[in-house]
Amino acid sequence: MEQAYDSMGWLALRKVLVYFYFSSKFLDLLLNCVLDPKFCILINGKKSDWIEAKSGFR
């Protein structure tokens, strides 16, 4: 069971970062990493297909 204080929306994360005066360049970099993350794994030097993350921010 999830409670209201167990998770945070992306807009709230952005507002917290702005509130603590993170630079806009860092803010954009961080949000690009968490808003639509895709990963590729190297196995014996060969790239796998892209894996899309499905989990939320907690």
C-alpha distances in whole Angstrom, upper triangle without the diagonal:
4,7,10,12,10,12,15,18,21,23,22,22,26,26,26,28,31,30,31,34,33,36,35,36,34,31,32,32,28,27,29,27,24,24,25,25,28,29,32,32,36,37,41,41,40,37,35,33,31,27,25,22,19,16,15,16,14
4,7,8,6,8,12,14,17,19,18,19,22,23,22,24,27,27,27,30,30,32,32,33,30,27,29,29,25,24,26,24,21,21,23,23,26,27,30,31,35,36,40,40,39,36,34,32,30,26,23,20,17,14,12,13,11
4,6,5,8,11,13,17,18,16,18,21,21,20,23,25,25,26,29,28,31,31,33,30,27,29,29,26,24,26,25,22,22,24,25,28,29,33,34,37,39,42,43,42,39,36,35,32,29,26,22,20,16,14,14,11
4,6,7,8,11,14,15,13,15,18,18,17,20,22,22,23,26,26,29,28,30,28,25,26,27,24,22,25,24,20,20,23,24,27,29,33,34,38,40,43,43,42,39,37,35,32,29,26,22,20,17,14,13,11
4,6,7,11,14,15,12,13,17,16,15,18,20,19,20,24,24,27,27,28,26,23,25,26,22,21,24,23,19,20,23,24,27,28,32,33,37,39,42,42,41,38,36,35,32,29,26,22,20,17,14,12,9
4,7,11,14,15,13,14,17,18,16,19,21,21,21,24,24,27,27,28,25,23,24,24,21,20,22,21,17,18,21,21,24,25,29,30,33,35,39,39,38,35,33,32,29,26,23,19,17,14,11,10,7
4,7,10,12,10,10,14,15,14,16,19,19,20,22,21,24,24,25,22,19,21,21,18,16,19,18,14,15,17,18,21,23,27,28,32,34,37,37,36,33,31,30,26,23,20,17,15,11,8,7,5
4,7,8,6,7,10,11,11,13,15,15,17,19,18,21,20,22,19,16,18,19,15,14,17,16,13,13,16,17,21,23,26,28,32,34,38,37,36,33,31,30,26,23,20,17,15,12,9,6,6
4,5,5,7,9,10,11,13,15,15,17,19,18,20,19,20,19,15,16,17,14,12,15,15,11,11,14,16,19,22,26,28,31,34,38,37,36,32,30,29,25,22,19,16,15,12,9,7,9
4,5,5,6,9,10,11,12,14,16,17,16,17,16,17,15,12,12,14,11,8,11,12,9,8,11,13,17,20,24,26,29,32,36,35,33,30,28,27,23,21,17,15,14,13,9,8,10
4,5,5,6,9,10,11,12,14,16,15,16,15,17,16,12,13,15,13,10,13,15,12,11,14,17,20,23,27,29,33,36,39,38,37,33,32,30,26,24,21,19,18,16,13,11,13
4,5,5,6,9,10,10,12,14,14,16,16,18,16,13,14,16,14,12,15,16,13,13,16,18,22,25,28,31,34,37,40,39,38,35,33,32,28,26,23,20,19,17,13,11,12
4,5,5,6,9,10,11,13,12,14,13,15,13,10,12,13,10,9,12,13,10,11,15,16,20,22,25,28,31,34,37,36,35,32,31,29,26,24,21,18,18,15,12,9,11
4,5,5,6,9,10,11,10,11,10,13,11,7,9,12,10,8,11,13,11,11,15,16,20,22,26,29,31,35,38,36,36,32,31,30,26,25,22,20,19,18,15,12,14
4,5,5,6,9,10,10,12,12,15,14,10,12,15,13,12,15,17,15,15,18,20,24,26,30,32,35,38,41,40,39,36,35,34,30,28,25,23,23,21,17,14,16
4,5,5,6,9,9,12,13,15,13,10,13,15,13,12,16,16,15,15,19,20,24,26,29,31,34,37,40,39,39,36,35,34,30,28,26,23,23,20,17,14,14
4,5,5,6,6,9,9,11,9,7,10,12,10,10,14,14,13,14,18,19,22,24,28,30,32,35,38,37,37,33,33,32,29,27,25,22,23,21,18,14,16
4,5,5,6,8,8,11,10,8,11,13,12,12,15,17,16,16,20,21,25,27,30,32,35,38,41,39,39,36,36,35,31,30,27,25,25,24,20,17,19
4,5,8,11,12,15,14,11,15,17,15,15,19,20,19,19,23,24,28,30,33,35,38,41,44,42,42,39,39,38,34,32,30,27,27,25,22,19,19
4,6,9,11,14,12,11,14,16,14,15,19,19,18,20,23,24,27,29,32,34,36,39,42,40,41,38,38,37,33,32,30,27,28,25,22,19,19
4,6,9,11,10,10,13,15,14,15,18,19,19,20,23,24,27,29,32,34,36,39,42,40,40,37,38,37,33,32,30,28,29,27,24,21,22
4,6,8,7,6,10,11,10,12,15,16,16,17,20,21,24,25,28,30,32,36,38,36,36,34,34,33,30,29,27,25,26,24,22,19,20
4,5,5,6,9,10,11,12,14,16,17,18,20,21,24,25,28,30,32,36,38,35,36,33,33,33,29,29,27,26,27,26,24,21,23
4,5,5,6,8,10,10,12,14,15,16,18,19,22,24,27,29,31,35,37,35,35,32,32,31,28,27,25,24,26,25,22,20,22
4,5,5,6,9,10,11,13,15,15,17,18,20,22,24,26,28,32,34,32,32,29,29,29,25,26,24,23,25,24,23,21,23
4,5,5,6,8,10,11,13,14,16,16,19,20,23,25,27,30,32,30,30,28,28,28,24,24,22,21,23,22,20,18,20
4,5,5,6,8,10,11,12,14,15,18,20,23,25,28,31,34,32,32,28,29,28,24,23,21,20,21,20,18,15,18
4,6,5,6,9,10,10,12,13,16,18,21,24,26,30,32,30,30,26,27,25,22,22,19,19,20,20,18,16,19
4,6,5,6,9,10,12,12,14,16,18,21,23,26,29,27,26,23,24,23,20,19,18,17,19,19,18,16,19
4,5,5,7,9,11,11,14,15,18,20,23,26,29,27,27,24,24,23,20,19,17,15,17,16,14,12,15
4,5,5,6,8,9,13,15,19,21,24,27,30,29,28,24,24,23,19,18,15,14,15,14,13,11,14
4,6,6,7,7,10,13,16,19,22,25,28,26,25,21,21,20,16,16,13,13,15,15,14,13,17
4,6,7,6,8,10,13,16,19,22,25,23,23,19,19,18,14,14,12,11,13,13,12,12,15
4,6,6,9,11,15,18,21,24,27,26,25,21,20,19,15,14,11,9,10,10,9,8,11
4,6,10,13,16,19,23,26,29,28,26,23,21,19,16,14,11,10,10,10,9,9,13
4,7,10,14,17,20,23,26,25,23,19,18,16,12,11,8,8,9,10,10,12,15
4,7,10,13,17,20,23,22,20,17,15,14,10,9,6,6,8,10,11,12,15
4,7,10,14,16,20,19,17,13,12,10,6,5,5,6,10,12,13,15,18
4,7,10,13,16,15,14,10,9,8,6,5,6,8,11,13,15,17,19
4,7,10,13,12,10,6,6,6,5,6,9,11,15,16,19,20,23
4,6,10,9,8,6,5,8,8,8,12,13,16,18,21,22,24
4,6,5,5,5,6,10,11,12,15,17,20,22,24,25,27
4,5,5,6,7,11,13,14,17,19,22,23,27,28,29
4,6,8,10,14,16,17,21,23,26,27,30,31,33
4,7,10,13,15,17,20,22,26,27,30,31,33
4,7,10,12,15,18,20,24,26,29,30,32
4,7,9,11,15,17,20,22,25,27,29
4,6,8,12,14,18,20,23,25,27
4,6,10,13,16,19,22,24,26
4,6,10,13,16,18,20,23
4,6,9,12,15,17,20
4,6,9,12,15,17
4,6,9,11,14
4,7,10,13
4,7,9
4,6
4
